[in-house]
Amino acid sequence: MNLAKILCCTLVLGALSVNCSFAAIRLVAPSSAGKGNAFVAEARSDIPTDQFRFLWRGGAYNAKAHHDENGEWIAQILLPVPLNE
């Protein structure tokens, strides 16, 4: 299963100011995962956010973001791959 084609992540931001720059958002996930296994998906942003929303297999899952020592906002989530894929 090619997760890059299936996994989608959107950044949930609070109020946006009129003068804002585009956010650099990166999604880190394995290129594949076996049936019945779970994988870690990670979202990173260079602008502050409270959470990320991961869209996976018809569901929406929120993950709380934290600020790391490199100045990025990061959230991780464990997502399953069904046995019947």
C-alpha positions as CSV (number, residue, x, y, z in Angstrom):
1,M,0.0,0.0,0.0
2,N,1.5,3.4,-1.0
3,L,0.7,5.6,1.9
4,A,1.9,8.8,0.1
5,K,-1.2,8.6,-2.1
6,I,-3.6,7.9,0.7
7,L,-2.5,9.9,3.7
8,C,-3.5,13.6,3.8
9,C,-2.8,16.1,6.5
10,T,-4.2,19.5,7.0
11,L,-3.0,22.2,9.3
12,V,-5.7,23.6,11.6
13,L,-4.9,27.2,12.5
14,G,-6.5,29.7,14.7
15,A,-7.3,33.2,13.4
16,L,-5.2,34.2,10.5
17,S,-3.9,37.8,10.2
18,V,-4.3,39.7,7.0
19,N,-0.5,39.9,6.5
20,C,0.6,36.3,6.8
21,S,3.2,34.2,4.9
22,F,2.6,30.7,3.7
23,A,3.4,27.9,6.2
24,A,5.9,25.3,5.4
25,I,4.2,22.0,6.3
26,R,5.9,18.7,6.0
27,L,4.3,15.2,6.4
28,V,6.6,12.3,7.3
29,A,5.2,8.8,6.9
30,P,6.6,5.5,5.6
31,S,6.3,4.8,1.9
32,S,4.4,1.6,2.7
33,A,2.9,-0.5,5.6
34,G,1.8,-4.0,5.7
35,K,-1.8,-5.2,6.2
36,G,-2.8,-5.2,9.9
37,N,0.1,-3.0,10.9
38,A,0.1,0.6,12.2
39,F,2.5,3.3,11.3
40,V,3.5,6.7,12.7
41,A,2.6,9.8,10.7
42,E,4.2,13.1,11.7
43,A,3.3,16.6,10.7
44,R,5.6,19.6,11.0
45,S,5.0,23.3,10.6
46,D,7.2,26.4,10.9
47,I,4.3,28.5,12.2
48,P,2.6,28.0,15.6
49,T,-0.5,25.8,15.6
50,D,-2.4,24.0,18.4
51,Q,-3.1,20.9,16.5
52,F,-2.9,19.0,13.2
53,R,-5.8,17.2,11.6
54,F,-4.9,13.9,9.9
55,L,-7.4,12.6,7.3
56,W,-7.1,8.8,7.0
57,R,-9.4,6.2,5.4
58,G,-12.5,8.5,5.7
59,G,-11.8,9.6,9.3
60,A,-10.5,12.8,10.7
61,Y,-8.1,12.6,13.7
62,N,-6.7,15.5,15.6
63,A,-3.3,15.4,17.2
64,K,-2.0,18.1,19.6
65,A,1.1,19.9,18.4
66,H,4.1,20.8,20.5
67,H,7.0,23.1,19.9
68,D,10.4,21.5,19.5
69,E,13.9,22.7,20.1
70,N,14.3,23.5,16.3
71,G,11.5,26.0,16.3
72,E,9.0,23.7,14.6
73,W,5.5,22.6,15.7
74,I,5.1,18.8,15.5
75,A,2.3,16.3,16.0
76,Q,2.5,12.5,15.7
77,I,-0.3,10.0,15.4
78,L,-0.4,6.2,15.1
79,L,-2.6,5.2,12.1
80,P,-3.8,1.6,11.3
81,V,-3.8,-0.3,8.1
82,P,-6.7,-2.8,8.0
83,L,-6.3,-6.5,7.4
84,N,-8.7,-6.5,4.6
85,E,-6.8,-4.0,2.4
